[in-house]
Amino acid sequence: MDVTFPIHDFTDKLCLGVYHRYDDLLTIPIIENTCHENELEDAMARCMKDYPEAPAVLVRRHGLYVWGPTWQKAKTMYVLSLLLRELKIVVVYLFAATHPDGYI
């Protein structure tokens, strides 16, 4: 069974360099980590084949692998995705502090 991380909002899609409509769904596959990066090759190749629209793969207990048409664009997308995740963490923390029911 494949495990995926669905992204529903436009800002994440733009951050990962994929331009879709707001109501589109972008699916990022999640794979298990391995002891050595070269052992990820088969799982990553399968994800790229099974999810051709995905600009990234999440690796459990490791992080996000992104790609793009050039290394500069891939690096930019990765840095922007990190900044967006940090912002989301701050927003969730601030919301939790002001909304004890825990619903966002």
N, C-alpha and C positions, 0 to 999 in steps of 0.2 A: 504494500500500500504506500502510495506516495504521500509525503507530508509537504504541505505548502503553506506559504504566508500570503494571504490575499491582501491587496492594497486597494482601497476603495476611493481614496480622496486624491484630487488632482495634484496637490503639492508633492506627494511622494512620487507620483508618476513623473512629474516634471523634474524632480530632483534626480531620479534615476535615468534621466535622458530619454524617456519615452513619452511621446505626446499623444494622448488619447482624450476622449471626452470625459467629463467629470463622472458620468455614470458608468463608465467602463470599469472592468475589473482587470487588474494586473496581478498575475500569480507568480510569486517567487518560490522556486523549489527549495526544500531544505534537505540536506544530506547529512549523514553521520560523519564525524571526524575520524581521521586515521592518525597513526603515529608519524607518518611521513607524508609530506604534501604530494609526492609523486604517486601515492596510493589512491589519491582522490580522482585520478584521471578518468577511470571508467564511469564512476558515478556522475562526474561533471559532464562528460560527453553524453551520457544518457539524458541528463537534465536539459542540455542544449538541444538535443534532438526532440525530446518530449515537450519542451516549453520554448519554442523558437522565439516567442515575443519577449521572453524574460531577459532583462539586461543584467541579471545577477543570479547568484546562488548563495543561500545562507548555509554555512557549515556549522553544525552544532559544536558548542564550546570552542569556537574559533572566531567566526565573524563572517563578513560579507565579501564575496568575490564578485567584482564587477568587470565589465568589458565595454568597449566602445570601438568606433572606427579608427581612433588613434589612441596612443597611450595617454596623451594629454587630456582628451575628453573622458577617458575611463577614470583617470585620477581625479578630475574635476567632479565627476558624478559621485565618486566614493567620498570625497571630502564633503560635498554638499549633503550626502546621505547621513554622514556622521553628525554634521551640524543640526540637521533636521531631527535626528533621534535625540540629541541633547536637548533641543527645544521641547520636544514632546515630553521628555522626562521631567523637565521643569514645570511644564503646564500641568501634567498629571499630579505632581507633588503639590503645587499650589492649589489645585482644585481639591485634592484630598484634604488639605489643611482647612479649606473653607466650606467643604460639603461633607459632613460626617457620614451621610448615607452611602457615599462611595460611588455614586452613579455619575458617569460623564456623559 
